[in-house]
Amino acid sequence: MESKLRYHSVRLDKELCKGCTNCLMHCPTEAIRVRKGRAHILDERCIDCGECIRICDYHAKVAITDSLDELKKYKYTIALPAPSLYGQFRGLSDVGAVLTALKQLGFDDVFEVARGADVVSRAIAEKLREPSLPRPLISSACPAVVRLIQVRFPDLIPNIVDVRQPMEVAAQMARAEFSRAHQCAPEDIGIFFITPCPAKMTAISSPLGQEKSAVDGAISMLEIYGLLRPLISRIQKENRLSGTSTSYGIGWATSSGETKSIFLENALCVDGIQNCIRVLEEIENNKLSDLTFFEGNACIGGCVGGPLTFENNYVAKNSIRKLVNAAREKSEATPQQSVSAADLNKYPMRLDVPIVPNSAMKLDENIAAAMQKLQRMNEIIAELPGYDCGSCGSPTCRAFAEDIVLGFANEMECIHKMRDKLQTMAEQMVELAQTRR
């Protein structure tokens, strides 16, 4: 398990929770239980993927991100727009309008995360030249997928590519360039990522593979969309900032964008957390060892489908496609052409802290005790109906059996077993009444 407590962006609003089982049945790591009519999130299992936010009809699951008031804490501020932000605005023909609107909103500068994606694309391409690496290499770009591997597929941690996320690389570049241009101290600069998902907020506050994030905060796209929309509509073309990333960097906003930017044929691109789980199971069982690279995105469509986005993910994906095509008409430069080998040495590109397994799924740290609990679990499972109905407050019968052996539940919380018990008691009472004179 991770050695220190981890921050979580995804939280539960207990006042809004109705105790339904929607979130329970959709959590990919079985991190939610319903007890006493309210949901509870198991911190050690939560990967902040946001599936519970997406599925909750009562809006009881929320993502904690930074507000624009956080900008006041810094002398200078820089906005890091994720490429998926561009897909939120229908009819957008030029990313420069979004960059300009962010400056008008109060940021001192704007730095495209798509530029960081270009650098990361080149770094991954170089990494893939190393013949001794395990196959397939797994993208490290989606923090929810990386945490999923930590919890459910720890044996695949060595397959995670040792390259930082575009957000982190962009933050390093933005701080260095602004500090140099304005002759200011790096610590006076606050860098804020405009995020499509809670997993990125968690990755900033509790980074994986890094001692400390280069990003100072994250602002939800949902919060900032309404402020940017009217500004973008008023910006004149001649007064716009110009985008400086390649079309491939912008393409990282959607599923397969990363793979396309490194020009890989023998790669698999998967979106949706449940789909990722199915493929990771195949990789874990050594059924895809002939594959070179696996790009997994927790959200359907990629980052444009994040739970903190405004636009329909399919509409946003189409908008990104149009922006990529328009950018490619102006320049066909690839990340390999726009990023030199020397550029890869300017900033730390590799992870500096090992990613370790999360032992939340273990029954006990002691192997002998774990084996005893597993045996007891199997005995309980054999006695349960196997409906996986969630009525007990656990997502599956297996999870319920695990909760019992860990002391978090008892067998009579299964309504089917309770019904059978009550029926048996009723029959016994009838028999007792018939034998009395």
C-alpha positions in Angstrom: 0.0 0.0 0.0 1.2 3.5 -0.5 3.1 4.7 2.5 1.2 8.0 3.0 -2.4 8.9 3.0 -3.6 9.9 -0.4 -5.7 12.9 -1.3 -9.0 12.2 -3.0 -10.8 14.7 -5.3 -13.9 12.5 -5.4 -16.0 13.0 -2.3 -19.5 12.1 -1.1 -22.2 14.6 -0.2 -24.0 12.7 2.5 -26.9 15.1 2.5 -27.7 14.3 -1.1 -27.1 10.5 -1.0 -30.2 8.4 -1.1 -28.5 5.1 -0.6 -29.2 3.7 -4.0 -26.8 1.2 -5.5 -25.9 2.9 -8.9 -22.5 3.9 -7.8 -22.0 0.6 -6.0 -22.5 -1.4 -9.1 -20.3 0.7 -11.4 -17.2 1.3 -9.3 -14.3 -0.4 -11.1 -12.3 -1.1 -7.9 -15.3 -2.0 -5.6 -14.5 1.1 -3.5 -18.0 1.9 -2.5 -20.3 0.3 0.1 -23.8 1.3 1.2 -24.3 1.1 4.9 -27.2 2.5 7.0 -28.8 4.0 3.9 -25.7 6.0 2.8 -22.8 5.3 0.4 -19.3 5.2 1.8 -16.1 5.5 -0.3 -13.2 3.3 0.7 -10.3 5.6 0.4 -7.7 3.0 -0.1 -9.5 1.5 -3.1 -10.7 4.7 -4.8 -8.8 5.7 -7.9 -10.8 9.0 -8.5 -11.9 7.9 -12.0 -15.2 9.8 -11.5 -17.5 6.9 -12.6 -19.6 7.5 -9.5 -19.9 11.2 -10.4 -21.1 10.3 -13.8 -23.6 7.7 -12.7 -25.1 9.3 -9.6 -28.7 10.6 -10.3 -28.7 12.6 -7.1 -25.4 14.4 -7.6 -24.1 13.1 -4.3 -20.7 12.4 -5.7 -18.6 15.5 -6.3 -15.1 16.4 -7.4 -13.2 18.9 -5.3 -11.1 21.2 -7.5 -9.6 24.6 -7.0 -11.6 27.8 -7.5 -10.4 30.9 -9.4 -9.8 32.5 -6.0 -6.7 30.4 -5.7 -5.0 32.6 -8.3 -4.8 35.4 -5.7 -2.2 33.4 -3.7 0.4 34.0 -6.5 2.1 37.0 -7.9 1.9 35.5 -11.4 -0.4 32.8 -12.7 -0.3 30.5 -15.8 -3.2 28.5 -17.2 -2.5 25.0 -18.6 -5.5 24.2 -20.8 -5.9 20.5 -21.5 -6.4 19.8 -25.2 -9.9 18.5 -24.3 -10.9 22.1 -23.3 -10.9 23.1 -27.0 -13.6 20.4 -27.7 -16.0 22.1 -25.3 -16.7 25.0 -27.7 -18.8 24.1 -30.8 -17.7 25.8 -34.0 -14.2 26.7 -32.7 -11.9 27.1 -35.6 -8.8 28.2 -33.8 -7.4 27.2 -30.4 -6.0 30.8 -30.1 -9.4 32.0 -29.2 -9.4 29.8 -26.1 -5.9 30.8 -25.2 -6.8 34.5 -25.5 -9.9 34.1 -23.4 -8.0 32.5 -20.6 -5.7 35.5 -20.4 -8.6 37.8 -20.4 -10.0 35.8 -17.5 -7.1 36.9 -15.4 -4.2 34.6 -16.0 -0.8 36.2 -16.7 0.1 33.6 -19.3 -1.2 30.5 -21.0 0.8 27.4 -21.9 -0.7 24.7 -24.0 -0.6 21.2 -22.5 -0.6 20.1 -26.1 3.0 21.3 -26.3 3.8 19.1 -23.4 2.1 16.2 -25.2 4.4 16.8 -28.2 7.4 16.5 -26.0 6.0 13.4 -24.2 5.3 11.9 -27.7 8.9 12.2 -28.7 10.0 10.8 -25.3 7.8 7.7 -25.6 9.0 7.1 -29.1 12.6 7.2 -27.9 11.7 4.9 -25.0 10.1 2.3 -27.3 13.5 1.9 -29.0 14.8 0.1 -25.9 14.5 -3.6 -26.7 14.7 -4.9 -23.1 11.5 -3.3 -21.9 8.4 -5.5 -21.1 5.7 -5.7 -23.7 3.3 -4.2 -24.1 4.4 -0.9 -22.6 1.4 0.8 -20.9 0.7 4.5 -21.2 1.1 6.6 -18.0 -1.0 9.5 -19.3 -4.3 8.6 -17.6 -3.8 8.7 -13.8 -7.0 6.7 -13.2 -5.7 3.8 -15.3 -2.3 3.9 -13.5 -4.1 3.8 -10.1 -6.3 1.0 -11.4 -3.2 -1.0 -12.2 -1.9 -0.2 -8.7 -5.0 -1.7 -7.1 -6.1 -4.5 -9.4 -3.1 -5.3 -11.6 0.1 -4.7 -9.5 2.1 -7.3 -11.6 1.7 -4.9 -14.6 3.4 -1.9 -12.8 6.8 -2.6 -14.6 5.0 -2.2 -17.9 4.0 1.4 -17.2 6.1 3.6 -19.4 8.6 5.7 -17.4 7.6 9.1 -18.8 5.7 11.9 -17.1 2.3 13.1 -18.1 2.0 16.0 -20.6 0.5 18.1 -17.8 3.6 17.8 -15.7 6.0 18.4 -18.6 4.0 21.4 -19.8 4.1 22.8 -16.2 7.9 22.6 -16.1 8.3 24.2 -19.4 5.8 27.0 -18.6 7.4 27.9 -15.3 10.9 28.0 -16.8 10.0 30.0 -19.8 7.9 32.6 -17.9 10.5 33.0 -15.2 13.2 33.6 -17.8 11.1 36.0 -19.8 9.9 38.1 -16.9 12.9 37.8 -14.6 10.8 36.5 -11.7 11.3 33.8 -9.1 9.8 30.4 -10.1 8.1 30.1 -6.7 6.1 33.3 -7.4 4.3 31.6 -10.3 1.1 29.6 -9.8 0.4 27.0 -12.5 -3.2 25.8 -12.9 -4.4 22.9 -15.0 -7.8 23.2 -16.6 -9.0 19.7 -15.9 -11.6 17.4 -17.5 -11.5 14.9 -14.6 -11.0 14.5 -10.8 -8.1 12.0 -11.4 -5.9 14.9 -12.6 -6.6 16.9 -9.4 -5.6 13.9 -7.3 -2.5 13.4 -9.5 -1.5 17.0 -8.6 -2.1 16.7 -4.8 -0.9 13.1 -4.5 1.3 12.4 -7.5 2.3 8.9 -8.7 5.9 8.4 -9.8 6.9 11.9 -8.7 7.9 13.3 -5.3 6.0 16.6 -6.1 3.8 17.8 -8.9 5.0 20.7 -11.0 1.4 21.9 -11.1 0.0 24.1 -8.3 -3.7 23.4 -8.7 -6.6 22.3 -11.0 -9.7 24.2 -12.1 -12.7 22.2 -13.4 -13.8 22.7 -17.0 -17.3 22.8 -15.7 -16.5 25.9 -13.6 -14.6 27.8 -16.2 -16.7 27.0 -19.3 -19.4 29.5 -18.6 -16.8 32.3 -18.1 -14.9 31.5 -21.2 -17.9 31.1 -23.6 -18.9 34.8 -23.9 -15.2 35.9 -24.0 -14.5 33.6 -26.9 -17.4 34.8 -28.9 -16.2 38.5 -28.7 -12.5 37.9 -29.5 -11.5 39.2 -32.9 -9.3 37.1 -35.1 -6.5 39.7 -35.4 -6.2 39.9 -31.6 -5.9 36.2 -30.8 -2.9 34.4 -29.4 -1.5 31.7 -31.7 -1.3 28.1 -30.8 2.2 26.6 -30.9 1.7 22.9 -30.5 1.4 20.4 -33.4 -1.9 19.0 -34.5 -0.8 15.7 -32.9 -0.5 17.4 -29.5 -4.1 18.6 -29.8 -5.2 15.1 -30.8 -4.2 13.8 -27.3 -7.7 15.0 -26.2 -9.3 11.9 -27.7 -8.7 8.2 -27.4 -5.9 7.0 -29.7 -4.4 10.5 -29.9 -1.3 9.5 -28.0 -0.7 6.4 -30.2 -1.1 8.4 -33.4 1.4 11.0 -32.1 4.1 8.3 -31.8 3.1 6.6 -35.1 2.7 3.1 -33.7 0.9 0.4 -35.7 1.2 -2.4 -33.2 -0.7 -0.7 -30.5 -4.1 -1.0 -28.8 -6.2 2.0 -27.8 -9.0 1.5 -25.4 -11.4 3.9 -23.7 -13.9 3.4 -20.9 -12.7 2.0 -17.5 -14.5 -1.3 -17.8 -13.1 -1.9 -21.3 -9.6 -1.1 -19.9 -10.1 -3.7 -17.2 -10.9 -6.4 -19.7 -7.8 -5.6 -21.8 -5.6 -5.4 -18.7 -6.8 -8.8 -17.7 -5.7 -10.1 -21.1 -2.3 -8.5 -20.7 -1.9 -9.9 -17.1 -2.7 -13.3 -18.5 0.1 -12.9 -21.1 -2.3 -13.0 -24.0 -1.1 -9.8 -25.6 2.6 -10.1 -25.2 3.1 -9.5 -29.0 1.6 -6.0 -28.5 4.0 -3.0 -28.4 1.9 -0.4 -26.6 -1.3 -0.1 -24.7 -3.1 3.3 -24.5 -5.9 3.2 -21.9 -8.3 6.0 -21.2 -10.7 5.7 -18.2 -13.3 7.9 -20.0 -15.3 7.0 -23.1 -13.8 8.9 -26.0 -10.7 9.9 -24.0 -10.3 13.1 -22.0 -13.1 14.8 -23.9 -15.4 12.3 -22.1 -14.2 13.3 -18.6 -16.8 13.8 -15.9 -15.9 17.4 -15.5 -16.4 18.4 -19.1 -19.4 20.3 -20.4 -19.9 19.1 -23.9 -21.3 15.8 -25.1 -18.2 13.6 -25.5 -19.0 12.6 -29.1 -19.6 16.2 -30.1 -16.4 17.2 -28.4 -14.5 14.4 -30.2 -15.8 15.7 -33.5 -14.8 19.2 -32.7 -11.2 18.0 -31.8 -11.1 16.2 -35.1 -11.9 19.4 -37.0 -9.3 21.4 -35.1 -6.7 18.7 -35.8 -7.5 18.7 -39.5 -7.4 22.5 -39.6 -4.1 22.6 -37.8 -2.6 20.0 -40.1 -3.5 22.1 -43.1 -1.4 24.9 -41.7 1.5 22.6 -40.7 2.1 18.9 -41.0 4.9 18.9 -38.5 5.0 15.9 -36.2 6.2 15.8 -32.6 9.4 14.1 -33.7 10.1 17.0 -36.1 9.1 19.8 -33.7 10.8 18.4 -30.6 14.6 17.8 -30.8 16.5 15.2 -28.8 18.1 18.1 -26.9 14.7 19.3 -25.8 14.2 16.0 -23.9 17.2 16.8 -21.7 16.0 20.3 -20.7 13.5 19.1 -18.1 13.0 16.0 -16.0 11.0 13.6 -18.2 11.3 10.3 -16.3 9.4 9.3 -13.1 11.6 9.8 -10.0 9.7 7.8 -7.5 8.8 4.1 -8.0 5.1 3.3 -8.4 4.3 0.6 -5.8 1.3 -1.8 -5.5 -1.7 -0.7 -3.5 -2.4 -3.6 -1.2 -6.0 -2.5 -0.5 -7.2 -5.7 -2.2 -5.2 -8.0 0.2 -7.1 -9.8 2.9 -4.2 -9.6 5.3 -0.5 -8.7 5.2 0.2 -12.0 6.9 0.1 -14.7 4.3 -1.1 -17.4 6.7 -3.9 -15.2 8.0 -4.8 -14.2 4.5 -5.1 -17.9 3.5 -7.4 -18.6 6.4 -9.6 -15.6 5.5 -9.7 -16.7 1.9 -10.8 -20.2 2.9 -13.6 -18.6 5.1 -14.5 -16.3 2.2 -15.0 -19.3 -0.1 -17.1 -21.0 2.5 -19.4 -17.9 2.8 -19.5 -17.5 -1.0 -20.7 -21.1 -1.4 -23.6 -20.3 1.0 -24.6 -17.0 -0.7 -27.2 -17.0 -3.6 -24.7 -15.5 -6.1 -27.1 -12.8 -7.4 -24.7 -9.9 -7.0 -27.7 -7.7 -6.4 -26.0 -5.2 -4.1 -28.9 -5.2 -1.6 -26.5 -6.1 1.2 -24.6 -2.8 0.5 -21.6 -4.6 -1.1 -21.2 -4.7 -4.9 -21.0 -8.5 -5.3 -21.5 -11.6 -3.3 -17.7 -12.1 -3.3 -17.2 -8.5 -2.0 -19.8 -9.2 0.6 -18.0 -12.3 1.8 -14.8 -10.3 1.9 -16.5 -7.6 4.0 -17.7 -10.3 6.4 -14.3 -11.9 7.0 -12.8 -8.4 7.4 -15.4 -7.6 10.0 -17.3 -4.9 8.1 -20.5 -6.8 7.6 -22.5 -9.9 8.8 -24.2 -12.6 6.9 -27.7 -11.5 7.9 -27.3 -8.3 5.9 -28.0 -10.5 2.8 -31.8 -10.1 2.4 -32.0 -13.5 0.7 -30.4 -15.2 3.6 -32.5 -13.2 6.0 -35.6 -14.2 4.1 -34.6 -17.9 4.3 -33.9 -17.5 8.0 -37.2 -15.8 8.7 -39.0 -18.5 6.6 -37.3 -21.2 8.6 -38.2 -19.5 11.9 -41.8 -19.1 10.8 -42.1 -22.8 9.9 -40.6 -23.7 13.3 -43.1 -21.5 15.1 -45.9 -23.2 13.2 -44.6 -26.6 14.1 -44.2 -25.5 17.7 -47.8 -24.2 17.8 -49.2 -27.4 16.4 -47.4 -29.6 19.0 -48.8 -27.5 21.9 -52.1 -28.5 23.5 
